[in-house]
Amino acid sequence: MYKRLLYLAFLVLILDSCSFVKRIFHRSGSSYYSSSEIKAIVKEAKKFKGVPYKTGGMDKKGMDCSGLLFTSYAVNDFSIPRVSSDQAKFGEEIRLKDVQLGDWVFFATGKVGLINHVGLVTKDQPAISFIHASTTYGVREDLLYQKFWLDRIVKIIRPFKN
C-alpha cells in the first residue's frame, strides 16, 4: 500500500511538471482575449510610449515593464498579476513561430538567467514588435528579431482571460 501511494505521488509530480498536461487541464477553465480586446489593450499600452522607466511605476510619471502590462489591462477592466514572475505563469506557453498580437514575451536580461523583463506583442509575424519599459529608454517598441532580444527570450505566453 505504501509503495502504491509513493508511486502515485511520484506520478502526480511528473504529470504536474508536464506542460502538455497543464495545458489540457488549465485550458478547460480558461479563455483567451478576443481580437477587439487585444487591440484595445495594445492601444492603451502605446499611450505610454516615451514615459520614463520607474521601478514599481504604473502611470505617466514612470512605468516598469510589468506595470505597463498591468495598467494596460486594468484600464480595460481586466485583472492580471502585477509582477513579471507571476505574469509568466498566467497563460499558455507558445513557440516563437506562433506569436500573435497580444502575446507576452519574457526575457532574462540579467546574468542569473531568471525572468526579469516582459513585453507585449504589438505587431505579429513576420516583423514582430513588442512594447516594454526599458530601464534606459523608458516605454518603447522594439523588434523582437534583434539579436539582443532573441538571445534573452525565456518564454512566450498567450495570456488567459480571468
C-alpha positions as CSV (number, residue, x, y, z in Angstrom):
1,M,0.0,0.0,0.0
2,Y,2.8,2.4,0.9
3,K,4.6,1.7,-2.4
4,R,1.4,2.5,-4.3
5,L,1.0,5.8,-2.6
6,L,4.6,6.7,-3.2
7,Y,4.3,5.7,-6.8
8,L,1.0,7.7,-7.2
9,A,2.7,10.8,-5.6
10,F,5.6,10.4,-8.0
11,L,3.3,10.1,-11.0
12,V,1.4,13.2,-10.0
13,L,4.6,15.1,-9.5
14,I,5.8,14.1,-13.0
15,L,2.5,14.9,-14.6
16,D,2.3,18.3,-12.9
17,S,5.6,19.3,-14.4
18,C,4.5,18.3,-17.9
19,S,3.4,21.4,-19.9
20,F,1.1,19.3,-22.2
21,V,-0.9,18.1,-19.2
22,K,-1.0,21.5,-17.7
23,R,-2.5,22.9,-20.9
24,I,-5.2,20.3,-21.1
25,F,-6.3,20.9,-17.5
26,H,-5.8,24.7,-17.4
27,R,-7.4,25.3,-20.8
28,S,-10.7,23.7,-19.7
29,G,-11.5,26.6,-17.3
30,S,-9.7,29.4,-19.2
31,S,-10.5,31.5,-22.2
32,Y,-8.4,34.0,-24.2
33,Y,-8.9,37.6,-25.1
34,S,-10.9,38.5,-28.2
35,S,-9.3,40.3,-31.1
36,S,-11.0,43.6,-30.2
37,E,-10.0,43.3,-26.5
38,I,-6.4,42.7,-27.5
39,K,-6.4,45.7,-29.8
40,A,-7.8,47.9,-27.0
41,I,-5.1,46.7,-24.6
42,V,-2.3,47.3,-27.2
43,K,-3.7,50.7,-27.9
44,E,-3.7,51.6,-24.2
45,A,-0.1,50.3,-23.8
46,K,1.0,52.5,-26.8
47,K,-0.3,55.6,-24.9
48,F,2.6,55.2,-22.5
49,K,5.3,55.4,-25.2
50,G,8.0,57.8,-24.0
51,V,7.1,57.5,-20.3
52,P,10.4,57.2,-18.3
53,Y,11.3,54.0,-16.5
54,K,10.5,53.8,-12.8
55,T,10.7,50.7,-10.7
56,G,7.2,49.8,-9.5
57,G,5.7,52.6,-11.7
58,M,2.3,52.3,-13.2
59,D,1.4,55.7,-14.6
60,K,2.6,58.5,-16.9
61,K,5.1,59.7,-14.2
62,G,7.0,56.4,-14.6
63,M,6.5,52.8,-15.6
64,D,8.2,49.5,-15.2
65,C,7.7,46.6,-17.6
66,S,5.2,44.5,-15.6
67,G,3.4,47.7,-14.6
68,L,2.9,48.6,-18.2
69,L,1.1,45.3,-18.8
70,F,-0.8,45.6,-15.5
71,T,-2.0,49.1,-16.2
72,S,-2.9,48.4,-19.9
73,Y,-5.1,45.6,-18.8
74,A,-6.6,47.4,-15.8
75,V,-7.7,50.4,-17.8
76,N,-9.6,47.9,-20.0
77,D,-11.2,46.3,-16.9
78,F,-9.1,43.1,-16.9
79,S,-7.2,41.8,-13.9
80,I,-3.7,40.2,-14.4
81,P,-0.9,39.6,-11.9
82,R,1.3,42.7,-11.1
83,V,4.9,41.3,-11.3
84,S,6.5,39.6,-14.3
85,S,7.4,36.4,-12.4
86,D,3.6,35.9,-11.7
87,Q,2.6,37.1,-15.2
88,A,4.9,34.4,-16.7
89,K,2.5,31.8,-15.2
90,F,-0.7,33.4,-16.4
91,G,-1.1,31.8,-19.9
92,E,-0.3,29.0,-22.3
93,E,3.3,28.8,-23.4
94,I,3.7,29.1,-27.1
95,R,6.5,28.9,-29.7
96,L,8.1,31.9,-31.3
97,K,6.7,30.9,-34.7
98,D,3.2,31.0,-33.3
99,V,3.4,34.5,-31.8
100,Q,0.3,36.7,-32.2
101,L,-0.7,40.3,-31.3
102,G,-1.2,40.5,-27.5
103,D,1.1,37.7,-26.5
104,W,3.6,38.3,-23.7
105,V,7.3,37.8,-24.2
106,F,9.5,37.2,-21.1
107,F,13.2,37.8,-21.0
108,A,16.2,37.2,-18.8
109,T,18.3,40.4,-19.2
110,G,20.4,39.8,-16.1
111,K,23.3,37.5,-15.5
112,V,21.3,35.0,-13.5
113,G,19.0,33.8,-16.3
114,L,15.8,34.4,-14.4
115,I,12.8,36.2,-15.9
116,N,13.2,39.9,-15.1
117,H,11.6,41.6,-18.1
118,V,8.3,41.4,-20.1
119,G,6.9,42.9,-23.2
120,L,3.6,42.9,-25.0
121,V,3.5,41.9,-28.7
122,T,2.2,44.9,-30.7
123,K,2.8,43.5,-34.2
124,D,3.0,39.9,-35.2
125,Q,4.7,37.9,-38.0
126,P,6.8,38.5,-39.9
127,A,8.3,41.5,-38.1
128,I,7.3,41.0,-34.5
129,S,7.3,44.2,-32.4
130,F,6.7,44.4,-28.7
131,I,6.2,47.3,-26.3
132,H,8.1,47.3,-23.0
133,A,9.6,49.6,-20.4
134,S,13.3,49.8,-20.9
135,T,15.4,50.8,-17.9
136,T,17.4,53.1,-20.2
137,Y,14.9,54.5,-22.7
138,G,11.5,54.2,-20.9
139,V,8.4,52.8,-22.6
140,R,9.2,52.0,-26.3
141,E,8.6,49.5,-29.0
142,D,11.4,47.2,-30.3
143,L,11.7,44.5,-32.9
144,L,11.9,41.1,-31.3
145,Y,14.1,39.7,-34.1
146,Q,17.1,41.7,-32.8
147,K,19.9,39.6,-31.6
148,F,19.9,41.2,-28.1
149,W,16.2,40.3,-27.5
150,L,16.2,36.9,-29.3
151,D,19.2,35.7,-27.2
152,R,17.3,36.6,-24.0
153,I,13.8,35.1,-24.5
154,V,12.9,32.7,-21.7
155,K,9.3,32.1,-22.7
156,I,6.3,33.4,-24.6
157,I,2.7,33.0,-23.5
158,R,-0.8,33.7,-24.7
159,P,-2.4,35.1,-21.6
160,F,-5.5,33.6,-20.0
161,K,-8.6,35.8,-19.5
162,N,-9.9,36.0,-16.0
